[in-house]
Amino acid sequence: MSPQVILLFSGKRKSGKDYLTDHLQQRLKNECGVIKISAPIKSYWAKENNLNLNELLSHNEYKEQYRLEMIRWSDSIRAQDYGYFCRQACHDALDKPTWIVSDIRRKTDICWFKETYKDLVKTIRIVADEETRKSRGFQYKDGIDNVASECDLDDYGDWDLVINNGEGKPTLQKQMESIMELCKNNK
């Protein structure tokens, strides 16, 4: 079975992408699979450097020690083949009607999915004000927060849905309803 809808989630660090996609996955249960573009990057990095993959995949500070080096390495691969990590991440995708791609970071990621899956793709931008992000542990890091992996989509304007997940945000239920409404058109 091919996916019926592919939801591409993007947002700055600590905007709440994982929080929302985790709740969406719980709501959809067996109807969805989560894909992380960063998974093949972190997997390679863990093997090459004898690191703990589960820690690199987690939300803790362990991955922050290696983030800049992983960004540089992955950018060198993308310069040769912009769809490399998207393909790798989708290679092991579950046979589910809904795919949740929780970490889109570049215009080329969106381009690859749209070229490959056409109208199945829906793009969702999660935004949160800086104060909210700081309250979640965000600390600006030069070389990380001002490079393509964080900024390439700042001027992208063709989102199917933008969700405010910061100050004055809608309830989680309202956020989930807006995402579910977006999915209805593809099923």
N, C-alpha and C positions, 0 to 999 in steps of 0.2 A: 504494500500500500504506500503510495506517495503521500506527502503531506497535503492537506487541503488549505492550510494557511500557515504562513511563516511570519512570526512576530519578531521584528528586529528592535531591540531596546538599546537606547543610547542615553548617556548622561554623564555628567562630571563625577569625579570621585566623591563618594559620600552623598550622592544625590538620592540614593534609595533604590537603585536599579535592582540589586539583589533582593532587597526586602519585598519589592512589588512582584518580581518574577517568582520568588519563593511562594508568595501568597497565591499568585495566579496558578502555579503548578499544583498547589494544594486544592484549589477550587476545581481545576480540570481533571485532577487525579490521573487515571489511566489513559486519558485522551491526549496527553501531551508528553513531549520529551524536551529536556533543556539541553541546549548546545552552547558551549562556551568557546569563542574564538581563541581565548587565551589558553585553553586546555592543551593543545598541541605545543604551544610555546613553552608553557611551564613543564610539561612532560619532558621535552627535549632538554630544557635547562636543568631539571632535576637529575636526569641520567648523566649528562655531560659533567655536572659538578658534584655528583654524589650528594644531592640534597633530598629532603623529605618532600615528595610530591604532594601529599595531603596537606602539609603546612603551606606550600606554595599556592594551593588552590583555595585555602581558607581566607577568612576575612581579617586575619591577625597581622601583626607587624612583621612576621617572618618574611613574607613576600616583599615587603617594602625595602628590605636590605638588598634585594636583587632586581628591583623594578627597573632601574635605569639601565642596567646591563641587558636585561631581557628586551627592553624597548629598542635599544641600539641593535642588538642581534636580529630581532624580528624585522626591523626596518631594512636591514641589509637583505634579508630574504624577500621582503615585499618589493624591493627595488628591482628584483629579477622577475618576480611573479606575484602580482598584487593579490591574486586569489588563493595563494598557497595555503594559508592558515584557514580560510573559509572552507576550502575543499577538505582539508585534513579534519577539521571539526565535524563536518557533515558526514564524513566517511563512516563514522560509527553511530550516526544518528539513529534513534529508535524508530521503529515502524509505527508511528503515531500520526493521527490526523492533524495535530497542531504541534509545530515546532516553536519553541521559545528560544531565541538567540539573545542571551542576556548581556552581551558586552560588545556591541558594535561601536567602533571608535573612529572609523575613517570613511570618507566618501567612497573609497575603493571597495570597502566591505559591502556597502549598500549596492554599489554598482555590480559587484560580482553576484550577489543574491538576485538582483533584478534581472541580470542577464541570464542567469541559470534557471530561476524559478518564476520569472515574469510576474503575472498578476496575483500570484499566491502571496507575495510579499507585502507586509504592512509595516510601516516605520513608526516607532513611538519614541518620543524624546521625553525624558524625565528631567525636570528642572527643579532646583532648590536654591534659595538665596544663600549667600555665603555664611551668614550667621547660623542658619540651620545646619549647613554642612559642617561648620566648626563645632557645633554642639554634638555632632556625630563622630567627631575625631579628626576632621579634615585639618591638615596643616599644609600650607603652600610649600612646594618644593621646587626650586629652580631646576630646570632640566627635565622635570617630570610634568609639572602643571602648565608649562608654556611650550610644549612640543606637540607634534601631530597626534600622538596617542591620546591627548586630552583636548586639543583645540581644533582639530581638522573639521569637526562637525559644527563648530560654533556659528558658522555662516551658512549652514545648510538650511534651506527653508521649505523643503518639500515633505514635511512630516505629515503622516496621516492622522496623528494624534499627538498633542503635547499635554503632559500631565504635570501640574504644579504639585510638587511633593515637599514644599518648603512652608514658610510662614503662611498661615491662612489656607492651608491645603484642604481640598475636599476630603471627606472621610474615605477610609480604605474601601468601604463598600461602593461608594460613588466612583472611585478610581477603577475598581474592578468592573463595574457596570459599563463604563465607557470603553474599556478594553474588550469586553465581551460583545458589545454592540459593533465594534470594529470587525470582530471575527465573523459575525453573522453573515456578512455579505459574501464570504468565501465558502460557506458550508452549505 
